[in-house]
Amino acid sequence: MQSKLDRFPEIREAVGALCGRFPVEYWRTLDESRAYPEAFVDALTKAGWLGALIPQQYGGSGLGITEASVILEEVNRSGGNSAACHAQMYIMGTILRHGSDEQKRRYLPRIATGELRLQAFGVTEPTTGTDTTKLKTTAVRKGDRYVVHGQKVWTSRVQHSDLMLLLARTTPLAETKRKGDGLSVFLVELGTAIGRGMAVRPIRNMMNHETNEVFFDGLEVPAENLVGEEGRGFRYVLDGMNAERILIAAECVGDGYWFVERASAYARERVVFDRPIGKNQGVQFPIARAYVNVEASNLMRYRAAELFDRGEPCGAEANMAKLLAADASWEAANACLQTHGGFGFAAEYDVERKFRETRLFQVAPISTNLILSYVAEHVLDLPRSF
Ligand SMILES: Cc1cc2nc3c(=O)[nH]c(=O)nc-3n(C[C@H](O)[C@H](O)[C@H](O)COP(=O)(O)OP(=O)(O)OC[C@H]3O[C@@H](n4cnc5c(N)ncnc54)[C@H](O)[C@@H]3O)c2cc1C
């Protein structure tokens, strides 16, 4: 469906044409077997779309976050799911902003071509959850290496990555001045790590989403794979979050339009009591309201993206865009499912698949409550609650 807010028609057309080669039947079949969309990710990579944010000097296309967000929006709007590969776009930002020249030269060009996939990010841990600064995985320096012990959970796409960005504690919490200190970021080369101090156990989950428990038992990471300064990793990770929030907001917007379009089409066609169900305002209004909210959240997504691309502070806007868009896509998902009645539950209509996929964004990569607490504390100057 079209929106007057649609920008970058050339990007939309090209990405839309690529997505057209991977119709909903493709995603549905993969969903049944919980298989990775390898052919789709390969095509998106080869067309250069996943290297959108990498500067041209490193072989990427050097586009802004606005254009990048349009790419992922189109994937979700076509009925697909960007979560299979969106991280390839933004995880490299940590190397770009904080890596050494040598790391940038060594990795970025090969990430841009897709020869290397850097789309795994190990932050969340089973016992500490959202309270990131309490994470327990340690990396202890021994000569020219760091030795890692600990555990991560929900580390997505590890089995389809060559590199993982790992956040681990290098100074015990008790010895730090501030709770964000003492954490460091490492680039783990998965080909040599798995089976040599690192083990991966897949987590079967609600969607077709490749995600894992990861165990470290003496994994050795060369000291040259430390990104930036030791002890400043938490700040580096925070730096990347605005980009992630804006891109996820765009995916939600794409989902939202998909649900609204599907719901409207079905409501026009489905005849019950000798008239299209869409003639009933009880059916129309939830779809119309969902559309209003998708459009409104889309405005906030563009606003956050614009600030980001101008290099201006955009933490509040990026968080608000993500919250509004995740809420709007979830509302649209509910309206779409309800409009389809019983058929909404049938896999062949794809509504239940997209419904499951868009539900994730209420929780990951950041839960709605945590965004509200950010806005309360940092925008409204309310007392810190934790
Ligand atoms: C499919 C999937 C893929 C993921 N991929 C990745 C990945 O690639 N890398 C990665 O590092 N992580 C990943 N995650 C983890 C994700 O970021 C976390 O699940 C999310 O941040 C929430 O953390 P948690 O699950 O530990 O919940 P918890 O921190 O245990 O929180 C549970 C609930 O309590 C609420 N809550 C907690 N504290 C407060 C508070 N102070 N005030 C109000 N509410 C509160 C939360 O909002 C949440 O709803 C993924 C998760 C999923 C489900």
The ligand as an SDF file (V2000), in Angstrom:
LIG
                    3D

 53 58  0  0  0  0  0  0  0  0999 V2000
   13.8700  -13.4820   19.6810 C   0  0  0  0  0  0  0  0  0  0  0  0
   14.8290  -12.6680   20.4710 C   0  0  0  0  0  0  0  0  0  0  0  0
   16.0090  -12.2500   19.8850 C   0  0  0  0  0  0  0  0  0  0  0  0
   16.9320  -11.5370   20.6390 C   0  0  0  0  0  0  0  0  0  0  0  0
   18.1670  -11.2250   20.0900 N   0  0  0  0  0  0  0  0  0  0  0  0
   19.1320  -10.7130   20.8820 C   0  0  0  0  0  0  0  0  0  0  0  0
   20.4780  -10.5650   20.4130 C   0  0  0  0  0  0  0  0  0  0  0  0
   20.7660  -10.8450   19.2470 O   0  0  0  0  0  0  0  0  0  0  0  0
   21.4240  -10.1260   21.2730 N   0  0  0  0  0  0  0  0  0  0  0  0
   21.1340   -9.8180   22.5660 C   0  0  0  0  0  0  0  0  0  0  0  0
   22.0580   -9.4330   23.3000 O   0  0  0  0  0  0  0  0  0  0  0  0
   19.8710   -9.9310   23.0660 N   0  0  0  0  0  0  0  0  0  0  0  0
   18.8750  -10.3740   22.2450 C   0  0  0  0  0  0  0  0  0  0  0  0
   17.6000  -10.5370   22.7390 N   0  0  0  0  0  0  0  0  0  0  0  0
   17.3500  -10.2210   24.1390 C   0  0  0  0  0  0  0  0  0  0  0  0
   16.4350   -9.0120   24.3130 C   0  0  0  0  0  0  0  0  0  0  0  0
   17.1340   -7.8370   24.0470 O   0  0  0  0  0  0  0  0  0  0  0  0
   15.8910   -9.1070   25.7370 C   0  0  0  0  0  0  0  0  0  0  0  0
   15.0030  -10.2140   25.7900 O   0  0  0  0  0  0  0  0  0  0  0  0
   15.1980   -7.8540   26.1670 C   0  0  0  0  0  0  0  0  0  0  0  0
   16.1050   -6.7840   26.2290 O   0  0  0  0  0  0  0  0  0  0  0  0
   14.5220   -8.0510   27.5200 C   0  0  0  0  0  0  0  0  0  0  0  0
   15.4310   -8.6150   28.4250 O   0  0  0  0  0  0  0  0  0  0  0  0
   15.0360   -9.9190   29.2470 P   0  0  0  0  0  0  0  0  0  0  0  0
   14.4500  -10.9090   28.3020 O   0  0  0  0  0  0  0  0  0  0  0  0
   16.1970  -10.3800   30.0330 O   0  0  0  0  0  0  0  0  0  0  0  0
   13.9060   -9.4380   30.1850 O   0  0  0  0  0  0  0  0  0  0  0  0
   14.0350   -8.9540   31.7140 P   0  0  0  0  0  0  0  0  0  0  0  0
   15.1270   -7.9420   31.8430 O   0  0  0  0  0  0  0  0  0  0  0  0
   14.0860  -10.1560   32.5800 O   0  0  0  0  0  0  0  0  0  0  0  0
   12.6450   -8.2320   31.8990 O   0  0  0  0  0  0  0  0  0  0  0  0
   11.4230   -8.9620   31.9390 C   0  0  0  0  0  0  0  0  0  0  0  0
   10.2610   -7.9850   31.8660 C   0  0  0  0  0  0  0  0  0  0  0  0
   10.3290   -7.1100   32.9840 O   0  0  0  0  0  0  0  0  0  0  0  0
   10.3200   -5.7550   32.5510 C   0  0  0  0  0  0  0  0  0  0  0  0
   11.2260   -4.9880   33.4270 N   0  0  0  0  0  0  0  0  0  0  0  0
   12.4560   -5.3170   33.8650 C   0  0  0  0  0  0  0  0  0  0  0  0
   12.9470   -4.3630   34.6570 N   0  0  0  0  0  0  0  0  0  0  0  0
   12.0210   -3.3820   34.7100 C   0  0  0  0  0  0  0  0  0  0  0  0
   11.9480   -2.1170   35.3680 C   0  0  0  0  0  0  0  0  0  0  0  0
   12.9400   -1.6540   36.1240 N   0  0  0  0  0  0  0  0  0  0  0  0
   10.8190   -1.3810   35.2050 N   0  0  0  0  0  0  0  0  0  0  0  0
    9.7920   -1.8310   34.4320 C   0  0  0  0  0  0  0  0  0  0  0  0
    9.8090   -3.0130   33.7910 N   0  0  0  0  0  0  0  0  0  0  0  0
   10.9100   -3.7810   33.9320 C   0  0  0  0  0  0  0  0  0  0  0  0
   10.8490   -5.7690   31.1350 C   0  0  0  0  0  0  0  0  0  0  0  0
   10.3380   -4.6670   30.4320 O   0  0  0  0  0  0  0  0  0  0  0  0
   10.3290   -7.1010   30.6210 C   0  0  0  0  0  0  0  0  0  0  0  0
    9.0450   -6.9160   30.0700 O   0  0  0  0  0  0  0  0  0  0  0  0
   16.6420  -11.2010   21.9730 C   0  0  0  0  0  0  0  0  0  0  0  0
   15.4170  -11.5900   22.5390 C   0  0  0  0  0  0  0  0  0  0  0  0
   14.5240  -12.3140   21.8140 C   0  0  0  0  0  0  0  0  0  0  0  0
   13.2470  -12.7660   22.4650 C   0  0  0  0  0  0  0  0  0  0  0  0
  1  2  1  0
  2  3  1  0
  2 52  2  0
  3  4  2  0
  4  5  1  0
  4 50  1  0
  5  6  2  0
  6  7  1  0
  6 13  1  0
  7  8  2  0
  7  9  1  0
  9 10  1  0
 10 11  2  0
 10 12  1  0
 12 13  2  0
 13 14  1  0
 14 15  1  0
 14 50  1  0
 15 16  1  0
 16 17  1  0
 16 18  1  0
 18 19  1  0
 18 20  1  0
 20 21  1  0
 20 22  1  0
 22 23  1  0
 23 24  1  0
 24 25  2  0
 24 26  1  0
 24 27  1  0
 27 28  1  0
 28 29  2  0
 28 30  1  0
 28 31  1  0
 31 32  1  0
 32 33  1  0
 33 34  1  0
 33 48  1  0
 34 35  1  0
 35 36  1  0
 35 46  1  0
 36 37  1  0
 36 45  1  0
 37 38  2  0
 38 39  1  0
 39 40  1  0
 39 45  2  0
 40 41  1  0
 40 42  2  0
 42 43  1  0
 43 44  2  0
 44 45  1  0
 46 47  1  0
 46 48  1  0
 48 49  1  0
 50 51  2  0
 51 52  1  0
 52 53  1  0
M  END
$$$$
